[in-house]
Amino acid sequence: MPITMQNHALTWTDLNGVPRSSAVAYDKLSAGRRKQELEAAGCGDVLIVETQPGQLPEPAV
C-alpha cells in the first residue's frame, strides 16, 4: 500500500499588515507548530493550507 504524503503550507498577515506565505511545505504536525509560533508572534489570519507536492500558496492580497 503506497503512503501518500500530505503537504501543508501557511498563509498569514505579518505585524505590518503585509500578506505572507510559507516558502516551504510542512507535514500537518509541523504546520500546526509553525501556526502557533506565528500567532504567538502577533501575526494575524494564520491559515494552514493543504498543498500538492511542489506547490506553495500565494499570499492573499
N, CA, C and O atoms as a GROMACS GRO file, in nm:
protein
  244
    1MET      N    1   0.085  -0.118   0.000
    1MET     CA    2   0.000   0.000   0.000
    1MET      C    3   0.089   0.124   0.000
    1MET      O    4   0.173   0.139   0.089
    2PRO      N    5   0.073   0.212  -0.097
    2PRO     CA    6   0.156   0.332  -0.103
    2PRO      C    7   0.119   0.432   0.007
    2PRO      O    8   0.004   0.443   0.048
    3ILE      N    9   0.219   0.503   0.052
    3ILE     CA   10   0.199   0.608   0.151
    3ILE      C   11   0.183   0.740   0.077
    3ILE      O   12   0.266   0.776  -0.006
    4THR      N   13   0.076   0.811   0.107
    4THR     CA   14   0.051   0.939   0.042
    4THR      C   15   0.096   1.051   0.134
    4THR      O   16   0.046   1.063   0.246
    5MET      N   17   0.189   1.130   0.089
    5MET     CA   18   0.239   1.242   0.168
    5MET      C   19   0.144   1.359   0.154
    5MET      O   20   0.109   1.400   0.043
    6GLN      N   21   0.101   1.413   0.266
    6GLN     CA   22   0.017   1.531   0.267
    6GLN      C   23   0.105   1.652   0.300
    6GLN      O   24   0.169   1.655   0.405
    7ASN      N   25   0.109   1.748   0.210
    7ASN     CA   26   0.187   1.869   0.232
    7ASN      C   27   0.096   1.982   0.279
    7ASN      O   28  -0.019   1.993   0.238
    8HIS      N   29   0.150   2.065   0.368
    8HIS     CA   30   0.076   2.178   0.420
    8HIS      C   31   0.168   2.301   0.417
    8HIS      O   32   0.288   2.290   0.437
    9ALA      N   33   0.108   2.415   0.392
    9ALA     CA   34   0.181   2.542   0.395
    9ALA      C   35   0.097   2.640   0.477
    9ALA      O   36  -0.016   2.608   0.515
   10LEU      N   37   0.151   2.756   0.502
   10LEU     CA   38   0.078   2.855   0.581
   10LEU      C   39   0.069   2.987   0.508
   10LEU      O   40   0.158   3.024   0.430
   11THR      N   41  -0.039   3.058   0.533
   11THR     CA   42  -0.053   3.197   0.489
   11THR      C   43  -0.086   3.277   0.614
   11THR      O   44  -0.151   3.226   0.706
   12TRP      N   45  -0.041   3.403   0.619
   12TRP     CA   46  -0.068   3.488   0.733
   12TRP      C   47  -0.046   3.633   0.696
   12TRP      O   48   0.003   3.665   0.587
   13THR      N   49  -0.082   3.721   0.788
   13THR     CA   50  -0.056   3.864   0.773
   13THR      C   51   0.042   3.902   0.882
   13THR      O   52   0.018   3.876   1.000
   14ASP      N   53   0.155   3.964   0.844
   14ASP     CA   54   0.257   3.998   0.943
   14ASP      C   55   0.215   4.122   1.023
   14ASP      O   56   0.108   4.178   1.001
   15LEU      N   57   0.299   4.162   1.116
   15LEU     CA   58   0.267   4.273   1.207
   15LEU      C   59   0.249   4.406   1.135
   15LEU      O   60   0.184   4.496   1.189
   16ASN      N   61   0.304   4.419   1.015
   16ASN     CA   62   0.291   4.543   0.937
   16ASN      C   63   0.172   4.538   0.841
   16ASN      O   64   0.151   4.631   0.764
   17GLY      N   65   0.094   4.430   0.846
   17GLY     CA   66  -0.021   4.416   0.759
   17GLY      C   67   0.010   4.361   0.621
   17GLY      O   68  -0.074   4.366   0.531
   18VAL      N   69   0.131   4.308   0.603
   18VAL     CA   70   0.173   4.254   0.473
   18VAL      C   71   0.136   4.105   0.466
   18VAL      O   72   0.175   4.028   0.554
   19PRO      N   73   0.062   4.063   0.362
   19PRO     CA   74   0.030   3.921   0.346
   19PRO      C   75   0.156   3.839   0.316
   19PRO      O   76   0.241   3.881   0.237
   20ARG      N   77   0.168   3.725   0.380
   20ARG     CA   78   0.284   3.638   0.363
   20ARG      C   79   0.238   3.495   0.340
   20ARG      O   80   0.124   3.460   0.370
   21SER      N   81   0.328   3.413   0.286
   21SER     CA   82   0.304   3.269   0.276
   21SER      C   83   0.435   3.196   0.297
   21SER      O   84   0.543   3.251   0.274
   22SER      N   85   0.426   3.072   0.343
   22SER     CA   86   0.546   2.996   0.371
   22SER      C   87   0.618   2.960   0.242
   22SER      O   88   0.557   2.942   0.137
   23ALA      N   89   0.749   2.948   0.254
   23ALA     CA   90   0.832   2.915   0.139
   23ALA      C   91   0.868   2.767   0.139
   23ALA      O   92   0.939   2.719   0.050
   24VAL      N   93   0.818   2.695   0.238
   24VAL     CA   94   0.844   2.551   0.248
   24VAL      C   95   0.713   2.479   0.278
   24VAL      O   96   0.616   2.541   0.324
   25ALA      N   97   0.709   2.350   0.252
   25ALA     CA   98   0.594   2.267   0.286
   25ALA      C   99   0.624   2.195   0.417
   25ALA      O  100   0.738   2.161   0.446
   26TYR      N  101   0.519   2.172   0.494
   26TYR     CA  102   0.529   2.106   0.624
   26TYR      C  103   0.440   1.983   0.626
   26TYR      O  104   0.347   1.971   0.546
   27ASP      N  105   0.469   1.890   0.718
   27ASP     CA  106   0.370   1.789   0.749
   27ASP      C  107   0.267   1.855   0.841
   27ASP      O  108   0.290   1.966   0.888
   28LYS      N  109   0.157   1.788   0.868
   28LYS     CA  110   0.048   1.852   0.942
   28LYS      C  111   0.090   1.893   1.083
   28LYS      O  112   0.055   2.003   1.128
   29LEU      N  113   0.163   1.810   1.153
   29LEU     CA  114   0.208   1.840   1.288
   29LEU      C  115   0.300   1.962   1.290
   29LEU      O  116   0.283   2.051   1.374
   30SER      N  117   0.396   1.966   1.200
   30SER     CA  118   0.489   2.079   1.193
   30SER      C  119   0.418   2.208   1.152
   30SER      O  120   0.451   2.316   1.202
   31ALA      N  121   0.320   2.198   1.063
   31ALA     CA  122   0.243   2.316   1.023
   31ALA      C  123   0.167   2.372   1.143
   31ALA      O  124   0.158   2.494   1.160
   32GLY      N  125   0.113   2.284   1.226
   32GLY     CA  126   0.043   2.329   1.346
   32GLY      C  127   0.135   2.401   1.443
   32GLY      O  128   0.097   2.501   1.502
   33ARG      N  129   0.256   2.349   1.457
   33ARG     CA  130   0.354   2.415   1.545
   33ARG      C  131   0.393   2.553   1.490
   33ARG      O  132   0.403   2.650   1.565
   34ARG      N  133   0.413   2.561   1.359
   34ARG     CA  134   0.450   2.688   1.297
   34ARG      C  135   0.337   2.788   1.311
   34ARG      O  136   0.362   2.907   1.333
   35LYS      N  137   0.212   2.742   1.298
   35LYS     CA  138   0.097   2.830   1.316
   35LYS      C  139   0.097   2.890   1.456
   35LYS      O  140   0.073   3.009   1.474
   36GLN      N  141   0.123   2.807   1.556
   36GLN     CA  142   0.128   2.855   1.694
   36GLN      C  143   0.238   2.959   1.712
   36GLN      O  144   0.219   3.060   1.781
   37GLU      N  145   0.354   2.936   1.650
   37GLU     CA  146   0.466   3.032   1.659
   37GLU      C  147   0.427   3.166   1.598
   37GLU      O  148   0.454   3.271   1.657
   38LEU      N  149   0.364   3.162   1.481
   38LEU     CA  150   0.324   3.287   1.414
   38LEU      C  151   0.219   3.362   1.496
   38LEU      O  152   0.227   3.484   1.508
   39GLU      N  153   0.122   3.290   1.551
   39GLU     CA  154   0.020   3.355   1.633
   39GLU      C  155   0.080   3.414   1.759
   39GLU      O  156   0.040   3.523   1.802
   40ALA      N  157   0.176   3.343   1.820
   40ALA     CA  158   0.242   3.393   1.941
   40ALA      C  159   0.323   3.519   1.911
   40ALA      O  160   0.342   3.604   1.998
   41ALA      N  161   0.372   3.531   1.787
   41ALA     CA  162   0.450   3.648   1.747
   41ALA      C  163   0.360   3.767   1.712
   41ALA      O  164   0.409   3.876   1.684
   42GLY      N  165   0.227   3.746   1.713
   42GLY     CA  166   0.134   3.855   1.685
   42GLY      C  167   0.084   3.863   1.543
   42GLY      O  168   0.016   3.959   1.507
   43CYS      N  169   0.115   3.764   1.461
   43CYS     CA  170   0.066   3.763   1.322
   43CYS      C  171  -0.082   3.728   1.321
   43CYS      O  172  -0.131   3.656   1.409
   44GLY      N  173  -0.153   3.779   1.221
   44GLY     CA  174  -0.296   3.755   1.211
   44GLY      C  175  -0.333   3.670   1.091
   44GLY      O  176  -0.251   3.647   1.002
   45ASP      N  177  -0.457   3.626   1.089
   45ASP     CA  178  -0.513   3.549   0.977
   45ASP      C  179  -0.425   3.430   0.939
   45ASP      O  180  -0.406   3.402   0.820
   46VAL      N  181  -0.372   3.359   1.038
   46VAL     CA  182  -0.284   3.245   1.011
   46VAL      C  183  -0.370   3.125   0.970
   46VAL      O  184  -0.456   3.081   1.046
   47LEU      N  185  -0.344   3.074   0.850
   47LEU     CA  186  -0.418   2.959   0.798
   47LEU      C  187  -0.323   2.850   0.752
   47LEU      O  188  -0.218   2.878   0.694
   48ILE      N  189  -0.361   2.726   0.779
   48ILE     CA  190  -0.289   2.611   0.726
   48ILE      C  191  -0.360   2.570   0.598
   48ILE      O  192  -0.482   2.548   0.598
   49VAL      N  193  -0.285   2.559   0.489
   49VAL     CA  194  -0.340   2.528   0.358
   49VAL      C  195  -0.280   2.396   0.310
   49VAL      O  196  -0.158   2.381   0.308
   50GLU      N  197  -0.366   2.301   0.271
   50GLU     CA  198  -0.316   2.176   0.215
   50GLU      C  199  -0.269   2.202   0.072
   50GLU      O  200  -0.339   2.267  -0.006
   51THR      N  201  -0.152   2.152   0.039
   51THR     CA  202  -0.095   2.176  -0.093
   51THR      C  203  -0.054   2.043  -0.157
   51THR      O  204  -0.044   1.940  -0.091
   52GLN      N  205  -0.031   2.049  -0.286
   52GLN     CA  206   0.021   1.935  -0.361
   52GLN      C  207   0.174   1.942  -0.360
   52GLN      O  208   0.230   2.050  -0.342
   53PRO      N  209   0.242   1.830  -0.378
   53PRO     CA  210   0.387   1.833  -0.385
   53PRO      C  211   0.436   1.934  -0.489
   53PRO      O  212   0.387   1.935  -0.602
   54GLY      N  213   0.530   2.017  -0.451
   54GLY     CA  214   0.587   2.117  -0.542
   54GLY      C  215   0.506   2.244  -0.552
   54GLY      O  216   0.545   2.335  -0.624
   55GLN      N  217   0.395   2.253  -0.482
   55GLN     CA  218   0.307   2.370  -0.490
   55GLN      C  219   0.308   2.443  -0.356
   55GLN      O  220   0.303   2.379  -0.251
   56LEU      N  221   0.315   2.575  -0.359
   56LEU     CA  222   0.305   2.657  -0.239
   56LEU      C  223   0.203   2.767  -0.264
   56LEU      O  224   0.188   2.811  -0.378
   57PRO      N  225   0.133   2.811  -0.161
   57PRO     CA  226   0.030   2.912  -0.182
   57PRO      C  227   0.086   3.050  -0.204
   57PRO      O  228   0.197   3.082  -0.159
   58GLU      N  229   0.010   3.133  -0.273
   58GLU     CA  230   0.043   3.274  -0.287
   58GLU      C  231  -0.018   3.348  -0.169
   58GLU      O  232  -0.127   3.311  -0.125
   59PRO      N  233   0.048   3.451  -0.118
   59PRO     CA  234  -0.012   3.526  -0.009
   59PRO      C  235  -0.138   3.597  -0.058
   59PRO      O  236  -0.146   3.641  -0.173
   60ALA      N  237  -0.237   3.608   0.030
   60ALA     CA  238  -0.360   3.681  -0.004
   60ALA      C  239  -0.326   3.829  -0.021
   60ALA      O  240  -0.248   3.884   0.056
   61VAL      N  241  -0.384   3.891  -0.120
   61VAL     CA  242  -0.354   4.032  -0.145
   61VAL      C  243  -0.464   4.118  -0.090
   61VAL      O  244  -0.458   4.241  -0.101
   0.00000   0.00000   0.00000
